[in-house]
């Protein structure tokens, strides 16, 4: 089965990793060093010690996902205001479609959810992880 891509074929591929655009590696590193307040809270308060290994700002295809768990094939996105615009919503639908084409589950939370309803966000991630972890 051919994996979907966003059109450009400048992707590095291996048998062990999802394809990624190597030009995004430096940007991803910079984003890890400068997280948004919501990303920082979720990482430090929950995902850093999560029962499955979580990677931050991981290039996949032509995107950089906020958090990625390879064991669960789970992408966790923390969305800021730009995702609320019509253009942002269209972009997110296409991005999610491409990521799901790799067999990944994409879950999204808004910044305000992470900052103001932290416990329920963590509970939801735990429930998703339990479901995905038991499917293996």
Residue pairs with C-beta under 8 A, 6 or more apart in sequence:
3 19
3 101
3 102
4 97
4 98
4 101
4 102
5 11
5 19
5 61
5 62
5 98
6 61
6 62
6 63
6 94
6 98
8 21
8 62
10 21
10 22
10 23
11 19
11 20
11 21
11 61
11 62
12 19
12 20
12 21
12 22
13 19
18 60
18 61
18 102
18 104
19 60
19 61
20 58
20 59
20 60
20 61
21 59
21 61
21 62
22 59
24 59
24 62
24 63
24 64
25 59
27 64
28 57
28 58
28 59
28 64
29 57
31 57
31 64
32 56
32 57
35 43
35 56
36 78
36 80
36 111
37 111
37 115
38 78
38 80
38 109
38 111
38 114
38 115
39 56
39 66
39 67
39 78
39 114
41 114
41 115
41 118
42 67
42 76
42 78
42 109
42 114
42 118
42 121
43 54
43 56
43 67
45 118
45 122
46 118
46 121
46 122
46 125
47 54
47 67
47 76
47 125
48 54
50 69
50 125
50 129
51 129
52 69
52 71
52 72
52 129
52 133
53 69
53 70
53 71
54 67
54 68
54 69
54 76
55 67
55 68
55 69
55 70
56 66
56 67
57 64
57 65
57 66
58 64
58 65
58 67
58 68
60 68
60 75
60 99
60 102
60 104
61 98
61 99
61 102
63 95
63 98
63 99
65 75
65 76
65 77
65 99
66 75
66 76
66 77
66 78
67 75
67 76
67 77
67 78
68 74
68 75
68 76
69 76
69 129
71 133
72 105
72 128
72 129
72 132
72 133
73 102
73 103
73 104
73 105
73 132
74 104
74 105
74 107
74 128
74 129
74 132
75 99
75 104
75 105
75 106
75 107
76 107
76 108
76 109
76 125
77 92
77 106
77 107
77 108
77 109
78 108
78 109
78 110
78 111
78 114
79 92
79 108
79 109
79 110
79 111
80 110
80 111
81 111
82 88
83 89
83 92
83 108
83 110
92 108
96 106
99 106
100 106
105 128
105 132
107 124
107 125
107 128
109 121
109 124
113 120
113 121
114 121
